[in-house]
Amino acid sequence: MQKKVVKIRLYPTNEQQHQLAKTFGASRWWWNFALNKSIEEYEKTGKGLGQSALNALLPKLKKDEDTKWLKECYSQVLQATTLNLTVAYKNFFAKRAGFPRFKSKKNKQSAQYPQNVKVLESAIVVPKIGEIKAKIHRPIDGIIKTVTISRNPSGKYFASILFEVEEDDPKVSTEGSTIGIDLGLTHFAIVNNGSKTSKFDNPKHLAKHEKNLKRKQKKLSRKQKDSISRQKYRKFVAKVHERVSNSRQDFLQKLSHKLVDENQVIVVENLHVKGMVRNHKLAKAISDVGWGTFVDFLDYKLQKKGGKLVEIDRWFPSSKLCSNCFYQVEEMPLDVREWTCPNCGVKHDRDGNAAYNIRAEGIRILQADGAAVSAVGGEVRPMRGRKSKLRHSPLSTEAAPIASA
């Protein structure tokens, strides 16, 4: 069985928008209430409230005069909210995520339906709301598990449908073309296949809309708080952010699709983006470029194909290492874009050399794990014992030293 997700656009009527707003509000209120109760209980006893204990609070709340409006919300939406909160707590204590945060009505709104949602040819049927017009652009031919309806800050409605299909996961194979990718800011991706380097420019999505965004944000800042005019301009600003996000997603989807179609194994560095954005001079550019999302796209598309994504250690000296003789220089400032190896005299393009070394290290890792790889990578890990002049053992490589593209 495979799980798939399809996100579709919804076009609810005014009445349905009103009903969805009530559902979003109830789900958001219950999340905040349950989170607050869990925090209070943890401060008193050192233990939080579990899913059953939180759901047991709902019947009384629905009877209370102040919160009887919770009855208008589909009961399983509130139970799904409880489940999501307990999962968020488990992820926090397992150090997979941060502490759960309270939700605001000013941000994206959503509600999850765990069952009883039907998908028609051009609509979905939602409990207590009815048939909502939808644009279904992909077939949903499996068992529907959950449907999450959301409204983004610009006022558009979507439904993310998670369903299962009876398909076996493809067998993972490493036999095929292998590439190494060095991610950057001037060039978004520098790709090396062992003999050739290709560079894909950074589109700089935010920079293209920055002037328009700044103008609209300035107008928004002058509007009175909680006024109708301010709500109107919040949507104007949100639409600009949406255009930036859409253009970024489009670029990342197309590039990842191209690379996955042409290759079986892709090697990337495991970048610490959260630490990198602490550099205030580069924080905006790093946040805009979307490296993490790009790697996620590569990962799930390779899994779907039966390919392999290899992430090498972020401390691997890909830029400092000569791809010809494996000599490692001590320092390599960011402003150095080309350098000559002091040991063998070969001139390197910084990014192209890094991509070559990333690919070679990925092949070494696969071969160490016993995988059959259709290319021979160089050994790039430092030798044990006394350090040699080269600091890396110069084993055979598939191609001649890299030439900058």
Secondary structure, DSSP 8 states (H G I E B T S, - for coil): -EEEEEEEEEE--HHHHHHHHHHHHHHHHHHHHHHHHHHHHHHHHS----HHHHHTTHHHHHHSTTTGGGGGS-HHHHHHHHHHHHHHHHHHHTTSS-------TTS-EEEEE-S--EE-SSEEEETTTEEEEEE--S---SEEEEEEEEE-TTS-EEEEEEEEES---------S-EEEEEE-SSEEEEEE-SS-EEEEE---HHHHHHHHHHHHHHHHHTS-TT-HHHHHHHHHHHHHHHHHHHHHHHHHHHHHHHHHHH-SEEEEE---HHHHTTSTTTHHHHHHH-HHHHHHHHHHHHHHHT-EEEEE-TT--TTTB-TTT--B-S---TT--EEE-TTT--EEEHHHHHHHHHHHHHHHHHHHTT---SS-----S--SSS--SSSS-----SSSS----
